[in-house]
Amino acid sequence: MTQSPYPHDPYSSPQSETSQPAGSQQPAFSSPQSAQQAPHTAGGSYDQAPDQPAPGTAGVYDGPLSGEPINRSDSRLWAMLSQLAVVLGHVVSWGFLGWVGPLIIFLIYKDRDRFVRYHSAEALNGAIAVLIAQVVLTVVITILTVITLGLGSFLFPLVGIPALLQLIFAIIGAVKANQGEYWNYPLNLRLVK
């Protein structure tokens, strides 16, 4: 018996050294799964969409979708990327530009897929909340620093705490999005739905 020229190909079978008898023909090729496969629908279908959220999940858009739907794997990918865009925004700007990536993904996919819309809106809402918290903390700490003649300046590292929390939430959200789950941030403003 000789080895298949493609040892890792699951569809190849080991070849035997003996040939077939002269009068016989090989059967026509047919896929063993061909009778079990459903017809392909162009553009994916909602049967392939990630599981529906639990009733009462905050932030899920329940209106109609008008764009061309995307398949389940693309849906999970873009939902995960919307969360990871927040992580990139935090690395680049310590939280001040974490809203840019989720906003772009939200605007592109908001009418095409409910799962991507949910995760990008959740990431965008979290990034906006962090931006607001950082601006408020910066103003308050600056006023305290001026009033105390510089003694309040040791509080400036507190400005990074909301960004650090958002970074942790975005990583958890990316993992949950990749698993096809709807996940709410524990602390979030729901400005975008």
N, C-alpha and C positions, 0 to 999 in steps of 0.2 A: 504494500500500500504506500503510495507517495503522498507527500504533504501537499496541501493546497497552496497555490502561489500567494494567497492572501490569508495568512494564518489567523488574523484577527477578525476576518469577515464572518459574521454569524450566519450568513446565508450560504456560504460555500460549504460543500460537503467533502469529506476525504475522497480522493480519487483512487480507484483500484487499478492495479496493473493489468488485470484481465479486461479484455474488451468485450463488447456485447456480441452475441451471435450475429452472423451476417444478415439474416433475414428480418431481424427485429428493428423496430424504430424506437427512439427515445420518446417518452410522453412529452406533450407540449408543456411549456413552463406555465405554472400557475402559482400564484402566491397562496400559501396556506391560510392567510388571514383575509383573502379577498372577499370571502362570503360574509365576514364579520364586520367589514368596514362600512361606515355610513358615508353617504355622498358628501363631498366637500362643498361648503357654502362659501362663496366669495366674501372676503372681508371679515370672516369670523361671525360668530353668533353669540347671543347672550347665554346660550347653553354653556359656552366656554368661559364665561365671565366668572370671576372669583365669587365665592359664596356671598350671599346677601347678608347684610349686617343684622345683628340682633335687633329686635324691635326696641325703639327708644334710644338707639345709638345717636349721640349728639353730633350734629354737623353733617349728616348725610343728606345730600340733595335728593329730593323725591320727585322733582319735576321731570318733564320729558327730555330725552336726549335727541338731538337732531342731526348730529354728525355721523359719519361712517364709523361703526363700531370696530374695536380692535380685539384681537384674540387674547386669551387669558395670559399667555406668557409675556406678551408685550405690555399688557395691563400691569402685571406685577413688576416688570422692569421699570416702566415709567413712574409708577408709584414709589418704588424704591429709590429711583434717581431723584425724585422730588425731595425726598427726605435727605439723601446724601448731598444734595446741592446746598442744603442748610449747613451741613458739616463743612463743606468747602468754603462757604461764605464766612463761617466763624474762623476758619484757619486763616483766610486771607485778611479779614477785617475785624476780628475779635467780636463778631456779632452784628456789626453795623450794616453789613451787606448780605446777611443771611436770607433776606426776603427776595432777592433778585431771581435766583434759580427756580424756587417754587412758583413765583409769579409767572415766569415764562412758560413753565410746564402747565400751570393752571389755565392760562389763556389759550394754549394750543389744544389741550385735551378736555376742557370743561364740558363740551357738548358731545364728546365721543365716548367717554367711559366714566361711569359713576365711581368706580374704585380709584382710578387715577385722580379724578376730581376731588374725592374725599381726602386722599393722602396729600395732594398738593395744597388743598385748602387748609388742612390741619397744620402742615409745615409752614405755610404762609402766615397763618394766624399766630403761630408760635413765634415766628421771626418778627412779626410786627409787635407782638407783646414784649419781646426782648428789647427791641429798639426803643419802645416807649419807656420801659423800665430803666434802660441805660441812660437815656436822656434825662429822665427825672432824677435818677441817682447822681448824675454828673452835676446837674444844676444845684441840687440840695447840698452835695458835698462841697462844691465850689463856694456856695454861700457860707457854709460852716467854716471853711478854711479862711475866708476873708474875715468873718466875725471873730474867729479865734486867733487871728494873726498867724496863720500857718499851722496851727496845731491840729486842725482837722484834715490835713493833707494825708495823714496815714490811713484815712478811710477810702482813698481812691481805688485801692484794689477791690473794694466791694462792687465796683461798677461791672466787673467781669463775672460776677456770680450768676446773673440771669443768663448770660451767654453760655456759661458752663452747664447750667441746667438744661438749656435748650440743646446743647451739643449731645448730652446724654439722652434726652428724649428723642432727638432725631436719629441717633444710632438705633435705639430700640424700635422706633417707627420704621426704619429701613428694614430691619430684620422681620418685623411683623408684616410689612408690605410684601416682602419677598415670600413669606409664607402664605400670602393671600388673605390675611386677617385685617379687619377694621380695628384700629386701635386709637383711642382718644388720649391726647396728652393730659397728664394729671392737672397741670396748671396751664390754662389757655384762654385767650379771648376769642370768641367766635364771631369775628367781624366778617369773614368771607365764608359763604356756605356753598 
